[in-house]
Amino acid sequence: MRIRSVAWIAAALLAVSLSVNAQTYPAREMRVVVGLPAGSGGDVVARFYADKLARVSGQTVIVENKPGMILSIGADAVAKSAPDGYTILITSVTSSHAANLFLFKKLPYNPITDFTPVALLQQGYFILVVRPESGWTSVAKLTAAMKEKGAKASYGYGSPPALASAEFYKARAGLQAVGIPYRTAMQSLPQMFAGELDFQFIDSTQGTPLITGGKLRGLAITSGKRIPGVELPTMAEAANIPEFDVSPTWGVFLPAGAPQSVVAQLESWFDEITKMDSTKQFLARTHASSYPGGAQALAAFLPKEIKRWEQLAKLAKIQPR
């Protein structure tokens, strides 16, 4: 009986604490967790929104990088944090909450029940790239060359969308290229520049400057439709794969059980951020698209994205590890 009483009192104190916290939120600095290394494309995205959150909230926002297990380490850290609104996950929903379900046999968290959805932010795409010296100026030429190389062909990847894109391309084109994993796409670049990798899919944030700088050649994008201002065909067009659409979507989560008032406040702030001119400029600069939405929109989006990646994983013949 005493144990029950202590447990009841603890639960009551937590409820009171969360209630008071919601009324004064935010009363102290907030922590944004990103499951990627500092300097990576995803880190750039998370830090941009964290900086804007600090501006609109008037409170200090600290960005904490927790890389590993393809964004899962960071997501798990947030899932196990106190649901008080002071630990926030800004993540590629596509990777940490959808694709990873089919890349790993077991995740340390449940993408749906262990989190509170807050907002949708933006959507990006990946670019199929090769070395300019390769002579491969189209997806068709790359495909022909990779078929000749057979199992000696290789590609690098540093994220679920990059892996899925490459494996989907391989499966549909009938290639035998071997995938080499990296913690980030940037870590694969020395091998790419040296000709040790034949091709790879790199996110637009990091890939675009390398293409415009002449260090890489872009052949096609993974988006399901053409992007205004981007002079590259889609993989659906260039590789003749109509169902090819890999568009990483970013969103915001809190741990499960976060107070509704805190969720509403953050939802309002991120809605304000997505409408800022500076955000539009950031998206244009990184060749991403605005994909705004509140808590309900993210909650509705997540199961659909999981279903889409279940189908994509089957099409790409991805085996969980």
C-alpha positions in Angstrom: 0.0 0.0 0.0 2.8 2.4 0.9 4.5 1.7 -2.4 1.3 2.6 -4.3 1.0 5.8 -2.3 4.5 6.9 -3.1 4.0 6.1 -6.7 0.7 8.1 -6.8 2.4 11.1 -5.1 5.3 11.0 -7.5 2.9 10.9 -10.5 0.9 13.8 -9.0 4.0 15.9 -8.4 5.1 15.2 -12.0 1.7 16.4 -13.3 1.9 19.5 -11.2 5.4 20.2 -12.3 4.5 19.9 -16.0 1.4 22.1 -15.5 3.4 24.8 -13.8 6.1 24.4 -16.5 3.6 24.9 -19.3 2.3 28.1 -17.7 5.8 29.7 -17.6 7.3 28.0 -20.7 10.0 28.6 -21.7 11.5 29.6 -18.3 15.1 28.3 -19.2 17.2 27.4 -22.1 15.9 24.8 -24.5 17.9 22.0 -26.1 17.6 20.9 -29.7 18.9 17.5 -30.5 20.0 16.5 -34.0 21.1 12.9 -34.7 23.9 13.9 -37.1 27.5 15.2 -36.8 28.2 18.9 -36.7 28.7 20.3 -40.1 26.6 17.7 -41.9 23.8 18.8 -44.2 21.2 17.8 -41.6 23.0 19.7 -38.9 22.8 22.9 -41.0 19.1 22.4 -41.3 18.6 21.8 -37.6 20.8 24.7 -36.5 18.9 27.1 -38.8 15.6 26.3 -37.2 17.1 26.3 -33.7 18.5 29.8 -34.3 15.1 31.0 -35.4 13.4 29.3 -32.4 15.7 31.2 -30.1 14.7 34.5 -31.8 11.0 34.0 -31.6 10.9 32.5 -28.1 13.4 34.9 -26.6 15.1 32.1 -24.9 18.6 30.5 -25.4 18.5 27.3 -27.6 21.4 24.9 -27.4 22.0 22.5 -30.3 23.4 19.1 -29.2 24.7 16.7 -31.8 24.1 13.0 -31.1 25.1 11.1 -34.2 24.9 7.4 -34.7 22.7 4.6 -36.0 21.4 6.8 -38.8 19.8 9.5 -36.6 18.4 6.9 -34.1 20.8 7.8 -31.3 19.5 11.3 -31.2 15.9 10.3 -31.5 16.3 7.8 -28.7 17.9 10.4 -26.4 14.8 12.7 -26.9 12.3 9.8 -26.5 13.9 9.1 -23.1 14.0 12.8 -21.9 11.5 14.5 -19.6 8.4 15.6 -21.6 8.7 19.2 -20.4 9.3 20.9 -23.7 13.0 21.7 -23.0 14.4 18.8 -25.1 13.3 19.1 -28.7 14.1 16.8 -31.7 14.5 18.4 -35.1 15.0 15.5 -37.5 14.6 14.0 -40.9 11.2 12.3 -40.2 11.9 10.2 -43.3 15.1 8.7 -41.7 14.6 8.5 -37.9 10.9 7.7 -37.9 10.2 5.8 -41.1 13.2 4.4 -43.1 15.0 3.2 -40.0 12.1 0.8 -39.2 13.2 -1.2 -42.3 17.0 -0.6 -42.1 17.3 -2.1 -38.6 15.8 -5.2 -37.1 15.1 -3.4 -33.9 15.0 0.3 -32.9 15.4 1.5 -29.3 12.2 3.5 -29.6 8.7 3.4 -31.2 8.5 6.2 -33.8 4.8 6.8 -33.1 4.1 6.1 -29.4 7.4 7.5 -27.9 7.1 11.0 -29.4 4.7 14.0 -29.5 4.4 15.5 -33.0 4.9 19.3 -33.1 5.5 20.5 -36.7 6.5 19.8 -40.2 9.2 22.1 -41.7 10.7 21.3 -45.1 11.3 18.7 -47.8 14.4 18.1 -49.7 15.9 15.7 -52.3 19.1 14.0 -53.2 21.2 14.3 -56.3 22.9 11.4 -58.2 26.5 12.6 -58.7 29.6 11.4 -60.4 33.1 12.8 -60.9 33.3 15.3 -63.9 36.3 13.3 -65.2 34.3 10.2 -65.5 32.7 11.1 -68.8 29.3 10.0 -67.6 27.0 12.9 -68.6 23.7 11.1 -68.1 22.0 8.4 -66.1 21.9 6.3 -69.2 25.7 6.5 -69.7 26.3 5.8 -66.0 24.0 2.8 -66.1 25.8 1.3 -69.1 29.2 1.8 -67.5 28.0 0.2 -64.2 26.7 -2.8 -66.0 30.1 -3.3 -67.7 31.9 -3.0 -64.3 29.5 -5.5 -62.7 30.3 -6.2 -59.0 33.4 -4.0 -59.3 31.2 -0.9 -59.4 30.7 0.9 -56.1 28.9 3.7 -54.4 28.9 5.5 -51.1 26.1 6.4 -48.8 25.7 8.2 -45.4 21.9 8.2 -44.8 18.8 6.1 -45.3 17.5 8.2 -48.3 20.9 7.9 -50.0 21.0 4.1 -49.4 17.4 3.6 -50.5 18.0 5.8 -53.6 21.0 3.8 -54.7 19.5 0.4 -54.0 16.3 1.3 -55.8 18.3 2.5 -58.8 20.4 -0.7 -58.6 17.3 -3.0 -58.5 15.5 -1.3 -61.3 18.6 -0.9 -63.5 19.9 -4.4 -62.9 23.2 -3.3 -61.4 25.6 -5.1 -59.0 27.3 -2.1 -57.5 28.5 -2.5 -53.9 27.4 0.0 -51.3 30.1 1.4 -48.9 28.6 3.0 -45.7 29.8 6.2 -44.2 28.7 8.2 -41.2 27.9 11.2 -43.5 28.1 11.9 -47.2 30.9 14.3 -46.6 33.2 11.5 -45.2 32.8 9.7 -48.5 34.0 12.6 -50.7 37.8 11.9 -50.6 37.1 8.4 -52.0 34.6 9.9 -54.5 37.1 12.5 -55.7 39.8 9.9 -55.9 37.7 7.7 -58.2 37.4 4.9 -55.6 33.6 5.3 -55.7 31.7 5.4 -59.0 28.6 7.3 -57.9 26.5 8.3 -54.9 23.4 10.1 -53.9 24.1 13.3 -51.9 21.6 15.7 -50.3 21.0 18.9 -52.1 22.3 21.1 -49.2 25.8 19.6 -49.6 25.7 18.5 -53.2 24.7 21.8 -54.9 27.8 23.8 -53.9 30.0 20.9 -55.0 28.3 20.7 -58.4 28.4 24.5 -59.0 32.0 24.4 -57.9 32.8 21.8 -60.6 33.9 19.1 -58.1 31.0 16.8 -58.9 28.6 16.4 -61.8 24.9 16.1 -61.1 22.9 13.7 -63.3 19.4 13.6 -61.7 17.4 14.4 -58.6 15.4 12.0 -56.4 12.3 14.2 -56.1 9.1 12.9 -57.7 8.8 16.0 -59.7 11.2 18.6 -61.1 12.4 21.5 -58.9 12.1 25.0 -60.2 15.5 26.5 -60.8 17.2 23.1 -60.8 18.4 22.1 -64.3 18.4 18.3 -63.7 15.8 15.7 -64.6 14.2 13.5 -62.0 15.3 9.9 -61.6 11.8 8.9 -62.7 12.6 10.6 -66.1 16.3 9.9 -66.5 16.3 6.3 -65.3 12.8 5.5 -66.5 11.6 4.5 -63.1 8.1 6.2 -62.7 7.7 5.4 -59.0 11.1 6.8 -58.0 10.5 9.5 -55.3 12.8 9.9 -52.4 12.1 13.3 -50.7 13.4 13.6 -47.1 10.9 15.5 -44.9 12.0 17.4 -41.8 9.9 17.8 -38.6 9.9 18.5 -34.9 9.1 16.2 -32.0 8.9 16.2 -28.2 9.0 13.2 -26.0 5.6 11.4 -25.5 3.4 13.0 -22.8 4.4 16.6 -23.4 1.8 19.2 -22.2 -0.6 20.3 -24.9 0.0 24.0 -24.0 3.7 23.5 -24.7 3.1 21.7 -28.0 0.7 24.5 -29.0 3.3 27.2 -28.2 6.1 25.4 -30.2 3.7 24.7 -33.0 2.9 28.4 -33.2 6.5 29.4 -33.2 7.5 27.0 -35.9 4.6 28.1 -38.0 5.9 31.7 -37.7 9.4 30.5 -38.6 8.3 28.7 -41.8 6.7 31.9 -43.0 9.7 34.1 -42.5 11.5 35.6 -45.5 14.8 34.4 -44.2 13.5 30.9 -44.1 12.4 31.2 -47.7 15.9 32.4 -48.6 17.4 29.5 -46.7 15.3 27.0 -48.6 16.2 28.6 -51.9 19.8 28.6 -51.0 19.8 24.9 -50.1 17.4 23.9 -52.8 14.7 22.6 -50.4 11.0 23.2 -50.4 8.8 24.5 -47.7 6.6 21.8 -46.2 4.8 23.5 -43.3 2.3 21.8 -41.0 1.3 21.6 -37.4 1.1 18.8 -34.9 -1.9 17.2 -36.5 -0.3 17.4 -39.9 2.8 15.6 -38.7 0.8 13.0 -36.8 -1.1 12.2 -40.1 2.0 12.3 -42.2 4.1 9.9 -40.2 2.1 6.6 -40.7 1.8 7.4 -44.4 5.6 7.9 -44.6 6.2 4.7 -42.8 3.9 2.8 -45.2 5.7 4.5 -48.2 9.1 3.4 -46.9 7.9 -0.1 -46.3 7.0 -0.3 -50.0 10.2 1.4 -51.0 12.3 -1.0 -48.9 10.7 -3.9 -50.7 11.2 -2.4 -54.1 14.8 -1.6 -53.3 15.3 -5.1 -51.7 16.8 -3.6 -48.6 17.6 -6.1 -45.8 17.5 -4.9 -42.2 20.6 -5.3 -40.2 
